[in-house]
């Protein structure tokens, strides 16, 4: 049998799965073919025979200039009959199940199996559309080379990572489950910095925490002294800030000054101060500076009052702000 096309052609697979034939000399469109076939073989005369339900086409390998699967670039073809038949069967067409029977549903195709294996769906670059649910009795593995397009939102899967996904949500009030396999942790990061980690044992690391405690009663005038209150850390913490506040501000005199100690050593290189007539260290002219950011689990914490003014300050509170470590 002679070739269907007597001139150089380009074979181009469209993004919708159809295959277009173009005149390689003029660039003119020649013919459109659907993606399924009943028979695709290399004949003894060196011509590739492609049988579809609509009829048969014959391809002479010497008259194939380029092959192309959009959106990839065109690739010059230089192979023989066997090479061309294998290329067409792998990248351009798929075998129609129940040859000649008009069967075209996915369930029947999978019953017979395909080139990737009886339990796989090999779309050869085509789209799987109008699918509302995918169920798996085991792990569902998505392994795209490039990206997944979710209704216009691109999820870039290059390197096994998910990028450019600004929203993950569930419908019908169902739970979203994120699972770290085996002993793997779940880590949430922003700007290349780890913000929250859930270990394989269920411990949260990086969770924002605040510890606030009273270092006196509300009515007694405060005096200088060490160990005004002592407590133990309920968990390890990475400090971000510390604060002090008063129920009653002092009116004058030396600046009210507080120190915080871990196991007897100060964690502040610049102490907490509350300016006269103020009730909080947040408005202090000289902010506190933390020299020891890491507070150990069960460490003993003590609060000292290093300096007072006119003796009218009352009701001292201390706040530690940070994250679980």
C-alpha positions in Angstrom: 0.0 0.0 0.0 1.2 3.5 -0.9 1.6 6.4 1.5 -1.5 8.6 2.0 0.6 11.7 1.7 3.0 12.2 -1.3 4.8 15.2 0.2 6.8 16.0 3.3 4.5 16.3 6.4 4.6 17.3 10.0 2.6 15.3 12.5 1.4 17.5 15.4 -0.6 16.4 18.4 -2.9 19.1 19.7 -3.5 19.9 23.4 -7.0 18.4 23.0 -5.6 15.1 21.9 -6.4 15.2 18.2 -3.5 14.8 15.7 -3.1 17.3 12.8 -1.2 16.7 9.6 0.5 19.7 8.0 2.3 20.1 4.7 5.9 20.6 5.8 6.8 22.6 2.7 3.9 25.1 2.8 2.8 24.9 6.4 -0.8 24.3 5.3 -3.2 22.2 7.3 -4.0 18.9 5.5 -6.0 16.6 7.8 -7.2 15.9 11.4 -7.1 12.5 13.0 -8.6 11.4 16.3 -6.3 9.9 18.9 -7.5 6.3 19.0 -6.6 3.5 16.7 -7.7 -0.1 16.0 -4.5 -1.2 14.4 -1.1 0.4 14.1 1.7 -1.7 12.5 4.8 -1.4 10.4 4.2 -3.2 7.0 6.7 -5.3 5.2 7.0 -2.6 2.6 8.3 -0.1 5.2 5.0 1.9 5.4 3.2 2.4 8.7 -0.4 1.4 8.6 -2.8 3.3 11.0 -6.3 1.9 11.1 -9.1 3.9 12.8 -12.8 3.5 12.9 -13.1 6.2 10.2 -10.6 4.5 7.9 -6.9 3.9 7.3 -3.9 6.1 6.8 -0.4 5.1 5.6 2.7 6.9 6.6 6.0 6.8 4.7 8.8 7.4 7.3 10.9 9.1 4.6 8.2 11.7 4.2 8.0 12.7 7.9 9.9 15.9 8.5 8.9 16.7 12.1 6.8 15.3 14.9 5.4 17.5 17.7 3.4 17.1 20.9 2.1 20.5 21.8 3.1 22.5 23.8 6.6 21.0 23.3 8.8 22.0 20.4 8.9 20.1 17.1 11.4 17.2 16.8 12.9 16.2 13.4 12.1 12.6 12.5 15.0 10.5 11.1 13.9 6.9 12.0 12.6 3.9 10.1 9.2 2.2 9.9 9.6 0.5 13.2 10.6 3.7 14.9 7.7 5.6 13.5 5.1 3.0 14.5 6.4 2.9 18.0 6.5 6.7 18.3 2.9 7.1 17.0 1.6 4.3 19.4 3.4 5.8 22.4 3.1 9.6 22.0 0.3 10.3 19.5 -2.4 7.6 19.5 -3.9 5.0 21.9 -5.4 1.7 21.1 -9.1 1.5 21.1 -10.4 -1.3 23.3 -12.6 -4.0 21.7 -11.3 -3.2 18.2 -14.1 -2.5 15.8 -16.7 -2.7 18.6 -17.1 1.0 19.1 -16.1 0.8 22.7 -14.6 4.0 24.0 -15.3 4.2 27.7 -12.4 4.3 30.2 -13.6 1.3 32.2 -13.5 -1.0 29.2 -10.1 0.3 28.1 -8.7 -0.5 31.6 -10.3 -3.9 31.5 -8.1 -4.8 28.5 -5.1 -2.8 29.8 -2.8 -0.5 28.0 0.9 0.1 27.2 1.6 1.3 30.8 0.0 -1.7 32.5 -3.5 -3.0 33.3 -3.8 -0.9 36.5 -2.6 2.4 35.0 -4.2 5.1 33.0 -1.8 6.2 30.3 -3.2 9.3 28.6 -0.1 9.9 26.5 -0.4 13.7 27.1 -4.2 13.9 26.8 -6.5 15.5 29.3 -8.6 13.7 31.9 -11.7 15.9 32.1 -15.1 16.0 33.9 -13.8 13.8 36.7 -15.4 14.8 40.1 -13.8 12.2 42.3 -10.8 9.9 42.4 -10.8 7.1 45.0 -7.9 4.9 46.0 -7.7 2.0 48.4 -4.0 2.7 48.9 -1.8 5.8 48.5 -2.8 8.1 45.6 0.5 9.2 43.9 0.6 12.2 41.6 3.9 12.3 39.8 3.7 15.0 37.1 6.9 16.2 35.4 5.7 19.7 35.2 2.6 21.2 36.8 -1.1 20.5 37.7 -3.6 23.0 36.5 -6.5 23.3 39.0 -9.2 25.4 37.3 -6.7 28.0 36.3 -4.5 27.7 39.4 -1.2 26.2 38.6 0.4 23.8 41.1 4.0 23.4 40.1 5.1 19.9 41.0 8.7 20.1 39.8 11.1 18.3 42.1 8.2 16.8 44.1 7.3 20.1 45.7 4.0 22.1 45.5 4.4 25.7 44.4 2.0 28.6 43.5 -0.9 27.0 45.3 -2.5 29.9 47.3 -5.6 28.0 48.5 -6.3 24.5 49.6 -9.9 23.9 50.7 -12.4 21.1 51.1 -16.0 21.0 50.1 -19.0 19.5 51.9 -17.5 20.1 55.3 -14.9 17.4 55.0 -11.6 17.3 56.8 -8.3 18.2 55.0 -5.7 15.6 56.1 -1.9 16.4 55.7 0.1 13.4 56.7 3.8 13.0 57.3 4.7 9.5 56.3 6.6 7.3 58.7 8.8 9.3 61.0 8.6 12.4 58.8 7.6 15.7 60.3 5.2 18.2 58.9 6.9 21.6 58.5 5.3 24.9 57.5 7.7 27.5 56.1 7.4 31.1 54.8 10.2 33.0 53.2 12.5 29.9 53.5 12.1 30.0 57.2 10.5 27.2 59.3 7.5 28.7 61.1 5.7 25.6 62.5 6.7 22.0 62.8 4.6 19.0 63.9 6.8 16.1 64.8 5.9 12.5 64.1 5.1 12.2 67.8 2.6 15.0 67.7 4.7 17.8 69.3 4.1 21.3 68.0 7.3 23.3 67.5 7.0 27.0 66.6 3.5 27.4 67.9 3.0 31.0 69.2 2.8 31.1 73.0 2.5 33.8 75.7 3.2 33.3 79.4 1.9 36.0 81.7 2.2 36.0 85.5 1.8 38.4 88.5 4.9 39.3 90.4 3.0 41.0 93.2 -0.5 41.7 94.5 -2.5 44.6 93.3 -2.4 47.0 96.3 1.0 46.7 98.0 3.7 49.3 97.0 6.5 47.5 95.2 10.0 47.4 96.6 13.4 46.3 95.2 14.5 42.7 95.7 15.3 39.4 94.0 13.0 36.4 93.4 9.7 38.4 93.7 8.2 35.4 92.0 9.6 32.0 91.0 8.1 29.6 88.5 9.2 26.8 86.1 8.9 26.8 82.3 6.0 24.5 81.2 7.8 23.9 77.9 10.8 25.0 76.0 10.4 28.4 74.4 12.2 30.6 71.9 11.6 34.2 73.1 10.6 36.9 70.8 9.8 39.7 73.3 9.3 40.4 77.0 7.0 42.9 78.7 6.3 44.4 82.1 3.3 46.3 83.3 1.9 48.0 86.4 -1.6 48.4 87.8 -0.5 51.7 89.3 2.2 53.8 87.7 4.9 55.5 89.8 4.9 59.3 89.4 8.6 60.2 89.8 12.1 59.2 90.9 14.4 56.6 89.3 13.1 54.6 86.4 11.3 51.4 87.5 13.5 48.5 86.4 12.9 44.7 86.2 15.1 41.7 85.4 14.2 38.2 84.3 16.5 35.3 85.2 16.8 31.7 83.9 18.4 29.4 86.5 19.9 32.4 88.3 21.3 34.2 85.2 19.7 37.2 83.6 18.3 36.7 80.1 18.4 40.5 79.4 21.4 42.6 78.4 19.2 45.7 78.7 16.7 45.4 81.5 12.9 46.0 81.3 12.0 49.5 82.3 8.7 51.4 82.8 9.0 55.2 82.5 7.4 57.4 85.2 3.7 57.9 84.8 3.5 55.0 82.4 2.0 51.5 83.1 3.8 49.5 80.5 7.3 48.7 79.2 6.0 48.9 75.6 6.3 52.7 75.7 9.7 52.8 77.4 12.3 55.2 76.1 14.9 52.4 76.3 13.5 49.0 75.1 14.6 45.8 76.7 17.2 43.6 74.8 17.1 39.9 75.2 20.5 38.2 75.4 19.2 34.6 76.0 16.4 33.7 73.5 16.2 30.0 74.4 14.4 29.1 77.6 14.7 25.4 78.5 11.7 23.2 79.4 11.3 23.1 83.3 13.9 25.9 83.7 13.5 27.9 86.9 12.5 31.5 86.1 12.8 34.3 88.7 11.7 38.0 88.5 13.8 40.7 90.2 12.9 44.4 90.8 16.3 46.1 90.5 15.2 49.7 90.9 12.1 51.8 91.9 11.3 55.5 92.0 9.0 57.3 94.5 7.6 54.0 95.9 4.1 54.4 94.4 4.2 51.7 91.8 1.9 48.7 92.4 0.7 45.5 90.7 3.6 44.2 88.6 2.9 41.7 85.8 5.5 40.0 83.4 4.8 38.6 80.0 7.0 36.3 77.9 6.1 36.1 74.2 7.6 33.5 71.9 7.2 30.1 70.2 7.4 26.5 71.4 10.8 25.1 70.8 
